[in-house]
Amino acid sequence: MEYIYAALLLHKLGKDINEENVKKVAVAAGAEVDESKVKSLIASLKGVDIEKELENASLVSAAPAVAEVSEKKDAKPKEEKHEAAAEGLSALFG
């Protein structure tokens, strides 16, 4: 995970995301570098538009919150249900 954070930091700073820079950031943060993980990350990021991916991730993470707010607006207060139940009971017992 620290390598992903290193890549995101490099992206934010406008630096090249390459093996050497990712290793430097990881070491500066106190992490022990795993060469194969760094190489794998760099290979995975080739051709990826990080800015676009971050935008998509923000939209996806915001979607559940929007749905939750929508559900709350549609929910009827519980008091109405209790009143209806009380009316039904009074009809049974006169």
N, C-alpha and C positions, 0 to 999 in steps of 0.2 A: 504494500500500500504506500510505503514511503516513496517509492519510485514514481508512482502516479502523482503524488503530491509534488514531487520534484519537477516532473514534467509540466504540471499545471502552473507552478511558480515560474518556471522558465518561460512558459507561454505568456503569462501575465506581464512579465518583464520585457517581452519582445526578444528574448534570446533564442538561439538555436537549440532545438531539443535533439541532442545527440548523446551518445554513450558517455563521452567525457564530461559534459555539463551535468548530466543526471547524476553521475558518480560524485562529482564535486559537491553538489547540493546535498546528496545523501550523507556524505562524509562530514560535511559542515554541520549537519543536523545531529551527528553522533551515531548514525546507523552503520552497520557493518554491510558492505556492498557484496551482493551476490551477482557476479558477472553474467550468469546465464539469464537471470531475471531482467537485468538491465537490457541485455541484447534482445530479449523477447519483447519487452515493452517498446523499444525503439522500432523493431520490425513491425509490431502491431500498429504503430502510429503512422507508418509511411502512407502518405496519400490521404490522411484523415484531416478534415477541416475542424480543428479543435473548437474554434469559436462557434461554428454551426452546431456541433455536438453539445456544447454547453447550453446553447439556446434551447435545443430540443429537450435537454434534461430538465431545464427550468420549467418548461411548459408542462412536461409530464408530471413533475412533482407538485405543480400548482393545481393540476386537474382534480385530485382527490379533495382538496380543500374547497374548491368551487362546488363540487358535487355535495359535499357535506353541508355547506351553507344553503344550497338549493333544497336539500332534504329538510332542513330546519324550518325554512319558510313554508314548505308544504305541510308540515306536521300540524295537526290540530291540537289545541290544548287538551290535556287529560281531563280537565274539569267537565267538559261537555260529555265525555263518556260516562263519568260518574253520575251526572245528572240524569242521563238517559237510563242508566241502570236503576237508579232510585225510583224513577217514574214507573219502570216495569215492575218493580217490587211492590209499589203502592197499589198497582192495579190488581196484583195477585191477592193481597191481604186487605183490600178495601180501604 
